[in-house]
Amino acid sequence: MKGQTSGSYTIILRLEIEPAVPFIRIANAVHETGGEIAAVDIVSKSKNMTVRDITVSVSNAENEAELIESVSKIPGIGVVNVSDRTFLMHLGGKLEVHSKVPIKNRDDLSHVYTPGVARVCMALHEDPAKAYSLTIKRNTVAVVTDGTAVLGLGDIGPIAAMPVMEGKAMLFKEMAGIDSFPICLNTKNTEEIIAIVKSIAPVFGGINLEDISSPRCFEIEERLKRELYIPVFHDDQHGTAVVMLAGLINALKIVGKNMSDIKVVFSGIGAAGVACTKMLLAAGVKHIVGATRSVGIVHRGAAYDNPMFQWYAQHSNPDNVTGSLSDAIDGADVFIGLSGPNVITVEDLKKMARDPIVFAMANPTPEILPEVAEPYVRVMATGRSDYPNQLNNVLCFPGIFRGALDCQATAINEEMKLAAAYAIASIVGEDELNEQYIIPSVFNNRVVETVRKKVIEAAMKSGVARKIPHGFA
């Protein structure tokens, strides 16, 4: 929404304020330019000058510049410094390495390094499986990217992608106690990426692929899944699909419809769109239609350069209809947007079946804004945190990897992903479920453990678990 402030864009103004200046003048200047004061701290105070830090939420860079100019024009005010809280949190990076045991004397050194470490090395040489008990492998995930499809930013390269990958590693640690590290590769070559990941795999218990552009991401993931003996998971595909399905499970409870009876329309058939479609097919949905702005409705009989479009045509659109996205949405029970802003209208919503469900997941601007869609939609969800029903991958990947690592799974398969989706949905109790609450908060401390347990059970049943964790029969 235009002009909406967000805690993710916060600046700190350090001001020198002369005694005669009333603080209300500063507050008015901030509010008149669209800012919102979040905190005021006194840095120092003397007879002639007070230095204060004013923490202000702003909506965008233009708003920030206007606000600073407005405050600086107040007589008796000096702007000492402007800090962006987001940038401050990234100073020096967001990760560091800690030793688990101290090294205080020669004896400690002889155990963790030479000469004692040689015995551990030989034990691993004789039995590589002991890496899960004697090295970091059992609890460490590589977050791998080439920086070609970062958030809503696109192909910005491996260096610019690093803050996102660091953030992902933080979420692994904070949510599930998993150690992870960003691996940002300076190549877009599919074969090179596959070779590099295979070469570094001995260190890691799992590989999380992130922000790799479509359709290359499909081949990279499929090849690595076939050629490695540890879980490989492309979160942009499968994390999105798992959380989407979790939301849909609960949304269908509200409208009283079954998976096998609904018509689902997708806008966007990239990595996430294909994965979501596969997930819905696995969950029992039979009628799916996908469309893009460039090719319209994907259908059999058309020739597509993208091999995934060819796959899509063979596995969706049972009536083989043609036309535009607007044509596809006629009579749909569910709309799932994984494309871009403002691709559907109120007129499109009016053509949907009774009690329509709309998951407008494009970020930062959804396919249709909730405030526009609300009068015409029964259940609405987005990918944003400032609206109800945020469909966020953080609900998925920490618990899935926690479960996969704990049972030393060789893969993350469809059974495990479906189990994760139903586990996430189960967090919202029947007495809590309503149109504004179909998915739990990312800060709900039950999510990771619930997902972990169901993922382990599914891994054991499907035969990919190499270890049975304590408490599981």
N, C-alpha and C positions, 0 to 999 in steps of 0.2 A: 504494500500500500504506500502510495506517495506520502512522504512526510512522516512516515511512522518511524519512531525511534526504536533502537534495539540495543540491548546490553552488550552486544558483540562489537559495537562501534562506540567506544567511550574514550574521551580525551580528558587530560588533566591540565588545567590552566594554573600555572604558578604566577600569582599576581602580587605586585607591590602596591599597597593601598595606603594612601595618605589618610590621617585621622579624620579629616573633614568629609570624607566620602562615605555616605550611608550604603550599607550592603544592599539595600533594596534596589539601588540603581544598577548594580551588577546583575542581580537576579532578574530584573526587568529586561536588561539587554540580552541576557541568555534566553529567556522565554520568548521574547519578541522575535528572535531569529530561529525559533523552532527547537531550541535545546531544552534539556530537562536536567536540573541539578540533582545529582545523586548523593553527593557528600561534600562537606566543607571541612578542611583541616587547617589549623594554624601551624605554620612552620616556624615563625619567629615573630616577636613583637617588641617594638621599642617605642619611645616617646614620639618619634617622628614618622614611623612606618610600621605597617603590619604586612607580613608575607603570608599569604594563604594559598593552599592548593584547592582548587575548585574542580571536582569530578563531574563531568557533564556527559550525558548521553546525547548523541547527534544521529541524524538520519543518513547523512551521506557526506562526501568530501566538500561539496558545494556549501552545504549547511555549515560545516565546520569553518570554512574560510570566512563566510559571512558573519558567523558568531564571533570569531576572533577579532575581526575588524570592528564590529559593533562595540565589544568590550574595550578595545584599545583606544577608542575615541572618547571614553569617559574621562573628563578632567580629573587628575589626581590618581590615575591608574597606570601602572606600568606592567606590561606583559613580559615576564622574565623568561618563561619557557612554556612550550606546549608539548605535552607527551601524549602519544596514542597508547592507551592501555593494552590494546592487542599487540602492538609492536613491542612494548615493554615485556610482555610475556614471552616473546620469541627471542629476546636478547641472549646470545650465546647458545641458541637452540633450546629445545624443551626436554631433552633427554641427557642422562649421564649414566655411567657405569659404576656400580658399587661392588666391592668384594664381599663375599659372604663370610669369609673367615679373616681374622686379622693376621698380619705378619709383623711380629714384635721382636723376634730374635732369630738367631741362626737355625734353631731347631724348627721353628715354624717354616722358615724358608726351605729347609731341606725336605719338608713334607709336601708343600704346595708346588715346589719346583725341583731343581736338581739337588740330590740324586734320587729322592723318593719317587718323583713323578714317573721315572722310567718304568717302575714296576706296574704302574697303572696303564701306561702306554702299551706295554706288552700284553697285559690282560685284555685290552681292547683289540690288539692285533690278533690274538688267539680267538676272541669271541666278540665281534663288532656289535652284537646285540646289547652288550653291557654298556654301550654309549648312553642308553636310556637311564642307567642308574649312576654312571660315573662321570657324565659330562652335562653340559647345559642343554643338550639335545631334547631331553624329555619335556622341557617347558619353554622352548624358544621357537618363535615364528619369524620368518622373513617377510617383510612387507615390500613387495617388489613392484616397481613401476618403470615405465619409460617416459612418463610425463606427457603422453599424447592425448589424454582425455581427462584432464583434471577438473573435478567439480563442474561448474558451469563455465570454466575458463578455456577449455579446449587444449590444444597442443602448445603448452608453454615450456616444455623441456624438463629434463631431470632435476636441474638445480632449483628452478622455480617450484617444482613439485615437492621438494623436500619438506617444507613446513606442514603440508598435508600428511605426508607419510609419518613424520614425527608425531603428529596429532593422533594418527591411527595407532601408533605404537603406545602412546600414552593411554588410549582407551583400552587396549588389550591389558595393560598392566593394572589400571585403576578398576576396571570392571571385573576382570577374571584372574588377576594375578599372573598373567602370562608375560614373559619377557619377549620383546620383539625389537627388531631394528630395521630402519629404512634402508632399502637397497635400491638406489635410483640409478638406472642404467643409461649410459650415454650412447644408446643405439636404438634404432627403430627396426632393425633387421630381425625378422621372426626367428630365423635359425640361430642367430647370435644370442638372442634372449633365452631361447630354450637351452642352448649349450651352457650359458653362464649360470642359469639357475640350477641346472643339473650338476655343475661343477661345485657350487657352494652348498648344495643340499646336505652333505654329511653333517654340517653344523646344526641343522634345524630339524625340529620335529614336525613342522608344517610350513607350507608356502601360501601366503595370502597375496594374490595378484590384485593390483589396484590401478585404476585409471589408465588402462591400456585401450587404445581405440579399437573400434569394431571395423571390419570383421577379423582383424589379426588376433584379437583376444581369444576368439573361439579356438583357433588352431593352437595357439600357445598353451592354453589350458588343457585342451584334449591331449596334446602330445605329452605334456608334463605329467598328466594323470596316468597315461599309459607307461611312461618311461621311468617314473619315480615310485618309490615304495612308501611314500609319506603323503598325507593329505595335501591336496592342491585345491584352492578355493578362490575363484574370482568373485570378490565381494560385490562388485558393481552389478554382476549378473545375479548371483544366487542369494546374496544377502537381501537385495531388493525384492527378489521373488518370494523369499521366506516371509519377510515382514508384510508384503502385500497380501499373501495368502492368509496370514494370521488376522489381518484386519478384515479381510473378506469373510472369513469363517464367522466372525462375530457380527458383521454387518448383515449377513444373510439371516442370522437368528432374529435380528430386529425386524426385518421385512417379511419373515416367514417363507423364504424360498430355499430351494435345494440346489446344490452344485450342478446336478445333472440336468436341471431344467432351465438354467439361465442362459441368456445370450450376453457375451462379454465382447466389448469393442475396445481395441487398443489403438491409441495414437502414438506412433513411434515404434519402430521394429529394429532397434539397435540391440546392443548386448543385453540390456535389462529387459527390453520388450520380449526378446526371444526366450530368455530364461523364465520370465513370468508366465509366458504362454505354456512352456513345457511344464511348469509347476502346476498350472491350472488343469492341464490335460491329465497329469498324474493324480490330481485331486478329484477327478471325475467330471470336469466341465467338458461338454461336448460341442458347444456352439460358440466358437471364437472367430472374430473377424478383425483383421489388422489393417491399418491404413497409415500412409505417410503423406506429407504435403507434396512430395516429389512424384510419387507413382500412384497415389490414390489407394483404393482397396487392392490388397494383394490377392491375386486369384490365379487359378490354374489356367494354363493356356497362354499366359504372358511370358515373355523372355526377360529375365532379370540378370544384370551383371553380378549383383551381390548373391553369392551362393546361399546365404541364409534366407534371402527372400524366396529362393526356389524351395528351400526346405519348408518355409512358412506356408507357401502356397499349397504344398502337399498335405499339410497337417492342420489346416484351418479352413474357414469359410466353406462349410459343408454345402451350402446352396450355390456356391461359386458366383456370388453377386459381384458386380463391378460398380465403379463410380467413385465418389469422393468420401471423405470421412463423414461429412454431414449425411450422406446417403446411408453409410454403414450404421450410424447411430440410431436410425429409425427402429423403434421397437426394442432397443437394447435394455437389459436390466442393469448392466454395470458398464461404466466407462472407466478405463484405466489410461491415464496420460503419462507417457514417459518421453515427451517430445520437447515442447517449448511453450512460451507464453501465448495465451489468448487464441488457441486454435479452435475452441468451440464457443458457441453463443447460447444465450437463453433460448433462442428458437430451436437449437439442437436439443436442449434439455427437455423442451416441451414435447419432443417426438419420442422420448424414451418411454419404456413401460412404466407401470405403476410403481410407486415407491423407488425411484431410481437411486442407485448408488454411484457416486462419482469419486474416484481417487485421482485427483489432479496433482501428480507427483513431481512435475518439473520444478526445478529450483534455479534461481530464487523466485521467479514469477510463474505461478501455476498456469495450467491450460485455461482455467477460468477461475476468477477470484471467488472465494467462499461467500463474500458478502453479496456478490452478484448472483451466485447460484442458489443461495440458501432458500429462497421461496419456492424453488422448483425441484429440490433434491431432498430425499429422506435422510441419507447418510452421506456426509462429505468428509474426505480426508485429503491431506496434502503432505508434502515433505518438510514443511516449515514448522518451527517451534512456536510461532506466534499465533497459531490457530489450533483448535482442538484436533485430536486424532492425527498426530504427527507419525508418519510412517518412516521410521528412522532405522537404518541398518545396524545401529549400535545395539538394538534389541536382539540382534541375531548373532553376529560373528564372534563376540566374546564367549558366549555359551557354547556355540558349535565347536569352536576350537578347544575350549576347556574340556569338553566331552571327548573330542577326537584324540587329544593328547593323553588324557587320563587312561584311555583304553588302548593307546598306541595303535589307533586305526590306520589302516593302509590307504584309506580314501575317505572322502566325504561324499556319500552316494545319495540317491534320490530318497531312499528310506529315511536317512538321517535328516535330510532337509525337511521332508514332510513332518517328521516327528518334532523338529524344532518349531515349525509353524504352528502346529496344534498345541505345543507347550506354551508358546507365547500367548496364543489366544486364550488358553485356560487360566491365565493370571487374572483376567477380568471375570469376576464372578457373575452369576446370573442376576444377583440382586444389585450389582453395580452397573451392568450393561445398559447403555442408552445411546442415543444418536450422537452425543458429544463425547462418548467414552467407549470406543471399541478396541482400543489398543493400550497396553500399559505404558507408563512413563519409563523413559530410559533410565531413570534413577530408582526405579522399583527394585529393591534388593533381592526379590524373589526370582527375577527373570533369569539370571545367569545359571543359578543352581537348578531351576526347573528345566531349562533347556539342556543343560549338561546331562542330567539324569536320563531324559528321553532320548538324547542323541546316543548315549552309551548303550541303552537298551536296544535301539535300532541297529547300531553297529554290531552288537553281539548277535542279534537275530539274523542279520544279513551276511554275517560271516567275515566282516572286515576288521573285527577287533582282535588284536594279538594278545591282549591282557584283560583279565577280568578284575576290575577295581574292587576294592574292599566294599562290601555291602551289596554286591550284585551276584546273584546266583548264576 
